[in-house]
């Protein structure tokens, strides 16, 4: 079983649009959306929700009114102003540090685990899909990413499916680390802009730290030729292979409006042809 993680150093590079097209091209795979802070692959693939699992993580303080003597010790110690004048907990402001509960002289404060989000096991026209939604203001998105990957692997193993195709989160933080740890292959989607060039190098360094050799795809390649040249030079310097160069195509936006990938919407477009060519190269490299 192979796991291909598609990530980007920054948001807005077109990563999810490319994942949706690869979902259309690759056969016999499980899909996973690990961008749990802002999941949007489902907007294109329109999944049929089958199973919904609760995700519990982090803790929030709770004050027992019958025990509380309103001594104000908790208010004095709280550095997040999460305890109001009438000794009620602001669930958004509370960071779950537990200081108030530890020092409460009446043991009137308890730390309760949060329902932080949900994991969904769904069906799409392109196969099974695991995705999630993190609650507003909740943290531990890296832990939720791990849950998504775990369920995707279980699904693949149960059905003897050889590939897990993952839409990873942008950036280099905890969710990205949780997405790529132990992965077989990474495809980094970048674009010819100054910020993307900077973030490409950071995410390549992250992949190297985990000893995973990434591939690179340059999206919207015709919007800034000089920056494309810089990306090519940087990839050569970092010994990273570029296996996809996709032109800007307004049909991609039109496809998204119709909840389709560009490959479904217009297979004859230049962008679709380049994505198909890249997908075939990935199939060859992954031996699938």
C-alpha positions in Angstrom: 0.0 0.0 0.0 1.3 3.4 -1.0 0.4 6.8 0.5 0.8 9.9 -1.6 0.5 13.2 0.3 -0.1 16.4 -1.7 1.0 19.5 0.2 2.0 23.1 -0.4 4.2 25.6 1.5 1.3 28.1 1.4 -2.4 28.2 0.7 -3.9 29.1 -2.6 -1.5 27.2 -4.9 -4.3 25.0 -6.4 -3.4 21.9 -4.3 -7.0 20.7 -3.8 -7.9 21.2 -7.4 -5.0 19.0 -8.4 -6.0 16.4 -5.8 -9.5 16.3 -7.2 -8.2 15.7 -10.7 -5.9 12.9 -9.5 -8.9 11.4 -7.7 -10.5 11.2 -11.1 -7.5 9.7 -12.8 -6.2 7.2 -10.3 -8.0 3.9 -9.9 -8.6 1.8 -6.8 -7.7 4.3 -4.0 -8.9 5.8 -0.7 -9.1 9.5 -0.5 -8.3 11.5 2.6 -8.6 15.2 3.3 -6.1 16.1 6.0 -6.6 19.9 5.7 -8.9 19.6 8.7 -8.7 23.3 9.6 -10.2 24.3 6.3 -11.3 21.1 4.5 -12.6 21.8 1.0 -12.0 18.6 -1.1 -15.6 17.6 -0.3 -16.8 20.8 -2.1 -15.6 19.3 -5.4 -16.1 15.6 -4.8 -19.6 16.0 -3.2 -19.4 12.9 -0.9 -22.2 10.8 0.4 -21.7 10.9 4.1 -22.0 7.4 5.7 -20.4 7.4 9.1 -19.8 10.3 11.5 -17.4 9.9 14.4 -16.9 12.3 17.3 -13.4 13.7 17.9 -12.6 14.6 21.5 -9.5 16.6 22.3 -8.3 19.3 24.6 -9.9 20.4 27.8 -12.0 23.4 29.1 -12.5 24.5 32.6 -15.9 24.0 34.3 -16.9 25.7 37.6 -19.3 23.9 40.0 -21.4 26.8 41.2 -22.4 24.9 44.4 -18.8 24.6 45.4 -17.5 27.9 44.3 -17.0 30.5 47.1 -16.1 33.3 44.6 -12.7 33.8 46.2 -11.4 35.1 42.9 -8.2 33.0 43.0 -9.0 31.5 39.6 -9.5 35.0 38.1 -6.2 36.2 39.5 -4.3 33.3 38.0 -5.9 33.0 34.6 -3.7 34.7 32.0 -6.3 34.4 29.3 -9.2 36.3 31.0 -11.4 33.3 30.5 -13.2 33.6 33.8 -15.9 36.3 33.9 -17.0 38.6 36.8 -19.8 36.2 37.7 -17.4 33.2 37.6 -18.5 31.7 34.3 -16.0 30.2 31.8 -15.5 31.7 28.4 -15.0 28.5 26.4 -13.4 30.3 23.5 -10.9 32.2 25.7 -10.0 29.1 27.9 -6.8 27.5 26.8 -7.3 24.4 29.0 -4.0 24.9 30.9 -5.6 23.7 34.2 -4.0 26.3 36.4 -7.4 27.4 37.8 -8.4 23.9 38.7 -5.0 23.1 40.3 -5.1 26.1 42.6 -8.8 26.3 43.4 -8.9 26.0 47.2 -12.5 24.5 47.1 -11.8 22.0 44.3 -14.7 23.7 42.5 -13.2 23.6 39.0 -12.9 20.6 36.8 -11.2 20.2 33.4 -13.6 18.6 30.9 -12.6 17.2 27.5 -14.0 19.0 24.5 -16.0 17.7 21.6 -13.5 19.2 19.2 -14.8 18.1 15.8 -15.9 15.1 13.7 -14.4 12.6 11.4 -16.5 11.5 8.3 -16.3 8.3 6.4 -18.0 8.9 3.0 -18.4 7.6 -0.5 -17.7 9.5 -3.7 -17.9 8.7 -7.3 -14.1 8.3 -7.2 -14.1 5.9 -4.2 -14.1 6.0 -0.4 -13.2 9.2 1.3 -12.2 10.1 4.9 -12.4 13.7 5.9 -13.0 15.8 9.1 -14.2 19.1 10.4 -12.5 20.8 13.3 -14.8 22.9 15.6 -14.5 26.7 15.6 -11.8 27.8 18.0 -10.7 24.2 18.7 -7.0 23.1 18.6 -5.2 19.8 18.2 -5.7 19.7 14.4 -2.5 17.6 14.2 -4.2 14.9 16.3 -7.3 15.1 14.1 -5.1 14.7 11.0 -3.7 11.5 12.5 -7.2 10.2 13.0 -8.1 10.9 9.4 -5.0 9.0 8.2 -5.7 6.2 10.6 -9.2 5.6 9.3 -8.0 5.9 5.7 -5.4 3.2 6.2 -7.9 1.0 7.9 -10.2 1.4 4.9 -7.4 0.6 2.5 -6.3 -2.5 4.4 -9.8 -3.9 4.8 -10.5 -3.6 1.1 -6.9 -4.4 -0.2 -6.7 -1.0 -1.8 -3.1 -0.1 -3.0 -3.2 3.7 -2.8 -4.2 6.4 -0.3 -4.4 9.8 -1.9 -4.1 12.6 0.7 -5.0 16.3 0.3 -2.7 17.7 2.9 -2.7 21.0 4.7 -0.6 24.1 3.7 2.4 25.4 5.6 4.9 23.5 7.7 3.2 23.4 11.1 1.8 20.6 13.2 -1.0 19.5 10.8 1.6 19.1 7.9 4.0 17.2 10.2 1.1 14.9 11.2 0.2 14.5 7.5 3.6 13.4 6.2 5.1 11.5 9.1 5.6 7.9 7.8 4.4 8.7 4.3 5.8 7.1 1.2 5.7 10.0 -1.2 5.1 13.7 -1.2 4.0 16.0 -4.1 4.5 19.7 -3.3 2.3 22.0 -5.3 3.8 25.5 -5.7 3.2 28.5 -7.9 5.5 31.2 -9.4 5.3 33.9 -6.7 7.8 35.2 -4.3 6.0 33.8 -1.2 5.6 30.4 -2.8 9.3 30.2 -3.7 10.2 31.0 0.0 7.7 28.5 1.4 8.7 25.8 -1.1 12.2 25.7 0.3 10.8 25.5 3.9 8.5 22.6 3.1 11.3 20.8 1.2 13.5 21.1 4.3 10.6 19.7 6.3 10.3 16.7 4.0 14.1 16.1 4.1 13.9 16.1 7.9 11.6 13.1 7.7 13.8 11.5 5.0 11.0 11.7 2.4 12.1 12.7 -1.1 9.4 15.0 -2.6 8.3 15.7 -6.1 7.3 19.2 -7.2 4.5 20.5 -9.4 4.5 24.1 -10.5 0.9 25.3 -11.0 -0.2 28.4 -13.0 3.2 28.2 -14.6 2.6 31.0 -17.2 1.7 33.8 -14.8 5.3 34.7 -13.9 8.0 33.2 -16.1 10.9 34.8 -14.2 9.7 33.2 -10.9 9.3 29.9 -12.7 13.0 30.0 -13.6 13.9 30.7 -10.0 11.8 27.8 -8.8 13.5 25.5 -11.4 16.9 26.7 -10.2 16.0 26.2 -6.6 14.7 22.7 -7.2 17.9 21.9 -9.1 19.9 23.2 -6.1 17.9 21.1 -3.7 18.0 18.1 -6.0 14.2 18.0 -6.2 12.6 16.7 -9.4 9.8 18.8 -11.0 7.3 16.3 -12.5 4.4 18.7 -13.3 4.1 22.1 -15.0 0.4 23.2 -15.2 -0.7 26.4 -17.0 -3.3 28.8 -15.6 -6.7 27.8 -16.9 -10.0 29.7 -16.3 -11.8 26.4 -16.9 -10.6 25.2 -13.5 -12.8 27.8 -11.8 -15.7 26.9 -14.1 -15.2 23.3 -13.1 -15.2 24.1 -9.4 -18.5 26.0 -9.8 -20.0 22.8 -11.2 -18.4 20.7 -8.4 -16.0 19.0 -10.9 -12.3 18.6 -11.4 -10.8 20.1 -14.6 -10.2 16.5 -15.9 -14.0 15.9 -15.6 -15.0 19.3 -16.9 -12.8 19.6 -20.0 -10.3 16.8 -20.6 -9.0 18.6 -23.7 -7.9 21.7 -21.8 -4.2 22.2 -21.6 -4.3 22.1 -17.8 -6.1 18.8 -17.8 -3.6 17.3 -20.3 -0.7 18.4 -18.1 -2.3 16.9 -15.0 -3.0 13.6 -16.8 0.6 13.5 -17.9 1.8 14.2 -14.3 -0.6 11.5 -13.0 0.8 8.9 -15.4 4.3 9.8 -14.3 3.3 9.4 -10.6 1.7 6.0 -11.4 5.0 5.0 -12.9 7.1 6.2 -10.0 4.7 4.7 -7.4 4.4 1.5 -9.3 0.6 1.5 -9.1 
